[in-house]
Amino acid sequence: MITGAHTIIYATDAEAARAFFRDVLGFGHVDAGGGWLIFKSPPSELAVHPADPHAAGVAELFLMCDDLAATVTELKAKGVEFTTDVTEQGWGLVTTLAVPGAGTLGLYQPHHDTAYDLTRPG
């Protein structure tokens, strides 16, 4: 029934954001027409967190990695700007990085079990 998930990032400078995902992060992509790139996302998982009524329906995107210190070093060498220091949150190490023309994304190294490589439901 469900075959995938399509994440949308809204950007004031879509070309700069697309170049970041294509050239800096190296995400594979297809051109849906006229330079409208659709990127292959890394394996993913979905979490549902409790929220007050004003935050219900809000979604966030965090990229995940196995070694946050190494990933930060690699991305800084490519010119990526980090907007927060790395912090320990109990559930993982986390920071945020700037996406040109599109705000920030979370980046974290989870300490919890992950679901993105499960081969069967629950």
C-alpha atoms as an extended CHARMM CRD file, in Angstrom:
* protein
*
       122  EXT
         1         1  MET       CA              0.0000000000        0.0000000000        0.0000000000  PROA      1               0.0000000000
         2         2  ILE       CA              2.4850000000        2.7260000000        1.1080000000  PROA      2               0.0000000000
         3         3  THR       CA              5.5350000000        2.7230000000       -1.1310000000  PROA      3               0.0000000000
         4         4  GLY       CA              7.5930000000        5.5970000000        0.2760000000  PROA      4               0.0000000000
         5         5  ALA       CA              7.6490000000        9.0240000000        1.8730000000  PROA      5               0.0000000000
         6         6  HSD       CA              8.2150000000       12.3220000000        0.0640000000  PROA      6               0.0000000000
         7         7  THR       CA              9.8080000000       15.0530000000        2.1870000000  PROA      7               0.0000000000
         8         8  ILE       CA              9.5110000000       18.6910000000        1.0960000000  PROA      8               0.0000000000
         9         9  ILE       CA             11.8560000000       21.4730000000        2.1620000000  PROA      9               0.0000000000
        10        10  TYR       CA             10.6320000000       24.9600000000        1.2930000000  PROA      10              0.0000000000
        11        11  ALA       CA             13.4420000000       27.3080000000        0.2790000000  PROA      11              0.0000000000
        12        12  THR       CA             13.6820000000       30.9900000000       -0.5510000000  PROA      12              0.0000000000
        13        13  ASP       CA             16.5730000000       30.0380000000       -2.8360000000  PROA      13              0.0000000000
        14        14  ALA       CA             15.6480000000       26.6260000000       -4.2160000000  PROA      14              0.0000000000
        15        15  GLU       CA             18.6410000000       26.5100000000       -6.5800000000  PROA      15              0.0000000000
        16        16  ALA       CA             21.1050000000       27.0370000000       -3.7170000000  PROA      16              0.0000000000
        17        17  ALA       CA             19.3620000000       24.4240000000       -1.5730000000  PROA      17              0.0000000000
        18        18  ARG       CA             19.2940000000       21.9250000000       -4.4550000000  PROA      18              0.0000000000
        19        19  ALA       CA             23.0000000000       22.5390000000       -5.1290000000  PROA      19              0.0000000000
        20        20  PHE       CA             23.7290000000       21.8770000000       -1.4390000000  PROA      20              0.0000000000
        21        21  PHE       CA             21.9620000000       18.5100000000       -1.4540000000  PROA      21              0.0000000000
        22        22  ARG       CA             23.4430000000       17.5730000000       -4.8410000000  PROA      22              0.0000000000
        23        23  ASP       CA             27.0130000000       18.8830000000       -4.5640000000  PROA      23              0.0000000000
        24        24  VAL       CA             27.8110000000       19.0440000000       -0.8480000000  PROA      24              0.0000000000
        25        25  LEU       CA             25.8170000000       16.1540000000        0.5990000000  PROA      25              0.0000000000
        26        26  GLY       CA             26.0900000000       14.1240000000       -2.6110000000  PROA      26              0.0000000000
        27        27  PHE       CA             22.4630000000       12.9640000000       -2.6670000000  PROA      27              0.0000000000
        28        28  GLY       CA             21.5160000000       11.1320000000       -5.8510000000  PROA      28              0.0000000000
        29        29  HSD       CA             18.6700000000       12.7130000000       -7.7920000000  PROA      29              0.0000000000
        30        30  VAL       CA             16.4050000000       12.6630000000      -10.7980000000  PROA      30              0.0000000000
        31        31  ASP       CA             15.3080000000       15.6930000000      -12.7800000000  PROA      31              0.0000000000
        32        32  ALA       CA             11.5190000000       15.7890000000      -12.7440000000  PROA      32              0.0000000000
        33        33  GLY       CA             11.6540000000       18.4070000000      -15.5070000000  PROA      33              0.0000000000
        34        34  GLY       CA             13.1060000000       21.8640000000      -15.9240000000  PROA      34              0.0000000000
        35        35  GLY       CA             15.8010000000       21.3770000000      -13.2890000000  PROA      35              0.0000000000
        36        36  TRP       CA             13.3030000000       20.3690000000      -10.6070000000  PROA      36              0.0000000000
        37        37  LEU       CA             15.4800000000       17.8510000000       -8.7530000000  PROA      37              0.0000000000
        38        38  ILE       CA             13.9930000000       15.0770000000       -6.6240000000  PROA      38              0.0000000000
        39        39  PHE       CA             16.6020000000       13.6250000000       -4.2660000000  PROA      39              0.0000000000
        40        40  LYS       CA             17.0540000000       10.0990000000       -3.0430000000  PROA      40              0.0000000000
        41        41  SER       CA             16.8380000000       10.2960000000        0.7230000000  PROA      41              0.0000000000
        42        42  PRO       CA             18.9170000000        8.2010000000        3.0370000000  PROA      42              0.0000000000
        43        43  PRO       CA             17.0450000000        5.3540000000        4.7510000000  PROA      43              0.0000000000
        44        44  SER       CA             14.5500000000        6.8910000000        7.1290000000  PROA      44              0.0000000000
        45        45  GLU       CA             12.3370000000        6.3470000000       10.1150000000  PROA      45              0.0000000000
        46        46  LEU       CA              9.3570000000        8.1970000000       11.5690000000  PROA      46              0.0000000000
        47        47  ALA       CA              8.7910000000        9.1640000000       15.1920000000  PROA      47              0.0000000000
        48        48  VAL       CA              5.6240000000       10.6190000000       16.7230000000  PROA      48              0.0000000000
        49        49  HSD       CA              6.2300000000       12.9600000000       19.6520000000  PROA      49              0.0000000000
        50        50  PRO       CA              3.6010000000       14.4170000000       22.0000000000  PROA      50              0.0000000000
        51        51  ALA       CA              2.8390000000       18.0940000000       21.4110000000  PROA      51              0.0000000000
        52        52  ASP       CA              0.6170000000       20.8520000000       22.6810000000  PROA      52              0.0000000000
        53        53  PRO       CA             -2.2980000000       21.7320000000       20.3620000000  PROA      53              0.0000000000
        54        54  HSD       CA             -0.3790000000       24.6250000000       18.7410000000  PROA      54              0.0000000000
        55        55  ALA       CA              2.4840000000       22.3680000000       17.6220000000  PROA      55              0.0000000000
        56        56  ALA       CA              0.3920000000       19.4080000000       16.4480000000  PROA      56              0.0000000000
        57        57  GLY       CA              1.0820000000       18.6050000000       12.8120000000  PROA      57              0.0000000000
        58        58  VAL       CA              4.5270000000       20.2200000000       12.7680000000  PROA      58              0.0000000000
        59        59  ALA       CA              7.2220000000       18.0490000000       11.1640000000  PROA      59              0.0000000000
        60        60  GLU       CA             11.0060000000       18.2400000000       11.5000000000  PROA      60              0.0000000000
        61        61  LEU       CA             13.7710000000       16.6540000000        9.4560000000  PROA      61              0.0000000000
        62        62  PHE       CA             16.9300000000       15.3300000000       11.0920000000  PROA      62              0.0000000000
        63        63  LEU       CA             19.6870000000       13.6700000000        9.1000000000  PROA      63              0.0000000000
        64        64  MET       CA             21.3220000000       10.7680000000       10.9520000000  PROA      64              0.0000000000
        65        65  CYS       CA             24.9270000000        9.5590000000       11.0460000000  PROA      65              0.0000000000
        66        66  ASP       CA             27.0190000000        6.9170000000       12.8110000000  PROA      66              0.0000000000
        67        67  ASP       CA             29.8030000000        9.2760000000       13.9440000000  PROA      67              0.0000000000
        68        68  LEU       CA             28.7540000000       12.8790000000       14.4700000000  PROA      68              0.0000000000
        69        69  ALA       CA             32.2520000000       14.2300000000       15.1420000000  PROA      69              0.0000000000
        70        70  ALA       CA             33.6100000000       12.7300000000       11.9070000000  PROA      70              0.0000000000
        71        71  THR       CA             30.5890000000       13.8720000000        9.9030000000  PROA      71              0.0000000000
        72        72  VAL       CA             30.8460000000       17.4380000000       11.2240000000  PROA      72              0.0000000000
        73        73  THR       CA             34.5640000000       17.4950000000       10.3610000000  PROA      73              0.0000000000
        74        74  GLU       CA             33.8740000000       16.1900000000        6.8330000000  PROA      74              0.0000000000
        75        75  LEU       CA             31.0520000000       18.6730000000        6.2090000000  PROA      75              0.0000000000
        76        76  LYS       CA             33.0120000000       21.6390000000        7.6060000000  PROA      76              0.0000000000
        77        77  ALA       CA             35.7920000000       20.7780000000        5.1340000000  PROA      77              0.0000000000
        78        78  LYS       CA             33.1500000000       21.1770000000        2.3970000000  PROA      78              0.0000000000
        79        79  GLY       CA             32.1860000000       24.6110000000        3.7260000000  PROA      79              0.0000000000
        80        80  VAL       CA             29.0570000000       23.6370000000        5.6420000000  PROA      80              0.0000000000
        81        81  GLU       CA             28.0990000000       26.0890000000        8.3920000000  PROA      81              0.0000000000
        82        82  PHE       CA             26.9190000000       24.6290000000       11.6990000000  PROA      82              0.0000000000
        83        83  THR       CA             24.4810000000       26.8430000000       13.5720000000  PROA      83              0.0000000000
        84        84  THR       CA             24.6400000000       25.1440000000       16.9790000000  PROA      84              0.0000000000
        85        85  ASP       CA             27.2770000000       23.3360000000       18.9910000000  PROA      85              0.0000000000
        86        86  VAL       CA             27.0410000000       19.5670000000       19.3820000000  PROA      86              0.0000000000
        87        87  THR       CA             25.0370000000       18.7090000000       22.4850000000  PROA      87              0.0000000000
        88        88  GLU       CA             24.2630000000       15.4680000000       24.2760000000  PROA      88              0.0000000000
        89        89  GLN       CA             20.5030000000       14.9570000000       24.5090000000  PROA      89              0.0000000000
        90        90  GLY       CA             20.3750000000       11.5110000000       26.1200000000  PROA      90              0.0000000000
        91        91  TRP       CA             18.8120000000       10.0090000000       22.9950000000  PROA      91              0.0000000000
        92        92  GLY       CA             21.8020000000       11.1490000000       20.9030000000  PROA      92              0.0000000000
        93        93  LEU       CA             24.3840000000       13.7540000000       19.9820000000  PROA      93              0.0000000000
        94        94  VAL       CA             22.8000000000       16.5820000000       17.9920000000  PROA      94              0.0000000000
        95        95  THR       CA             23.6670000000       19.7490000000       16.0910000000  PROA      95              0.0000000000
        96        96  THR       CA             22.1320000000       21.8450000000       13.3170000000  PROA      96              0.0000000000
        97        97  LEU       CA             23.5360000000       22.8550000000        9.9720000000  PROA      97              0.0000000000
        98        98  ALA       CA             22.6330000000       25.6220000000        7.5580000000  PROA      98              0.0000000000
        99        99  VAL       CA             21.1190000000       24.7400000000        4.1900000000  PROA      99              0.0000000000
       100       100  PRO       CA             21.7300000000       27.6380000000        1.7920000000  PROA      100             0.0000000000
       101       101  GLY       CA             18.4220000000       29.2910000000        1.0010000000  PROA      101             0.0000000000
       102       102  ALA       CA             16.4380000000       26.8780000000        3.1690000000  PROA      102             0.0000000000
       103       103  GLY       CA             17.1220000000       27.4180000000        6.8730000000  PROA      103             0.0000000000
       104       104  THR       CA             18.5760000000       24.6810000000        9.0540000000  PROA      104             0.0000000000
       105       105  LEU       CA             18.4230000000       20.9050000000        9.4440000000  PROA      105             0.0000000000
       106       106  GLY       CA             19.1450000000       18.7800000000       12.4560000000  PROA      106             0.0000000000
       107       107  LEU       CA             21.9820000000       16.2790000000       12.3010000000  PROA      107             0.0000000000
       108       108  TYR       CA             22.3660000000       13.6200000000       14.9540000000  PROA      108             0.0000000000
       109       109  GLN       CA             24.0520000000       10.4360000000       16.0270000000  PROA      109             0.0000000000
       110       110  PRO       CA             21.3810000000        8.3630000000       17.7610000000  PROA      110             0.0000000000
       111       111  HSD       CA             22.0340000000        6.4620000000       20.9680000000  PROA      111             0.0000000000
       112       112  HSD       CA             18.6840000000        4.6500000000       20.6540000000  PROA      112             0.0000000000
       113       113  ASP       CA             17.8250000000        1.6310000000       18.5270000000  PROA      113             0.0000000000
       114       114  THR       CA             17.0190000000        2.6920000000       14.9780000000  PROA      114             0.0000000000
       115       115  ALA       CA             14.1860000000        1.5190000000       12.7460000000  PROA      115             0.0000000000
       116       116  TYR       CA             15.4760000000        2.5670000000        9.3160000000  PROA      116             0.0000000000
       117       117  ASP       CA             16.9820000000       -0.8270000000        8.5230000000  PROA      117             0.0000000000
       118       118  LEU       CA             14.0890000000       -3.0270000000        9.6470000000  PROA      118             0.0000000000
       119       119  THR       CA             13.0140000000       -5.5570000000        7.0630000000  PROA      119             0.0000000000
       120       120  ARG       CA              9.5900000000       -6.2430000000        8.5280000000  PROA      120             0.0000000000
       121       121  PRO       CA              6.9660000000       -4.3370000000       10.5300000000  PROA      121             0.0000000000
       122       122  GLY       CA              7.1770000000       -4.2080000000       14.3450000000  PROA      122             0.0000000000
